[in-house]
Amino acid sequence: MSGSESAVIADLAATLLAEIDERGAAVAEVVRERLAFYRESSSVSAEELRRSVIENVTFVLDSLAEIGRASCR
């Protein structure tokens, strides 16, 4: 991966992280609508699902941002 590609990935990850609460809530809503387990079960509340999505996506985006920054050094 070139330095410019790495920089683009790091910038994209940072942009998405800045909007993580809104995007995470939207993803959780889609998951709840499309997957019967989350739609029909009381095992995972809407808030728990939202938090979980945000935590998982944050982990992935943080990792991508770090890889991008490290490749630019």
DAGISUL-V275296 format. One record per residue. PSI is psi as a letter, one per 20 degrees, with the letter a starting at -180 (* if undefined). NEAR is the number of other C-alpha atoms within 8 Angstrom. Layout:
psi = (PSI;PSI)
near = (NEAR;NEAR)
//
This chain:
psi = (p;r;h;h;g;g;h;g;g;g;g;g;g;g;g;h;h;h;j;h;g;g;h;g;h;g;g;h;g;g;g;h;h;h;o;h;g;h;h;i;q;j;h;o;r;h;g;g;g;g;g;g;g;g;g;g;h;g;g;g;h;g;g;g;g;g;g;g;g;h;h;i;*)
near = (5;6;8;7;9;14;11;9;11;14;9;8;12;10;8;9;10;6;8;11;7;7;8;13;11;8;10;12;10;8;9;12;9;7;8;9;7;11;9;6;8;6;4;8;7;9;6;8;10;13;9;8;12;12;8;8;10;10;8;8;12;10;8;11;13;9;10;14;11;7;10;9;4)
//
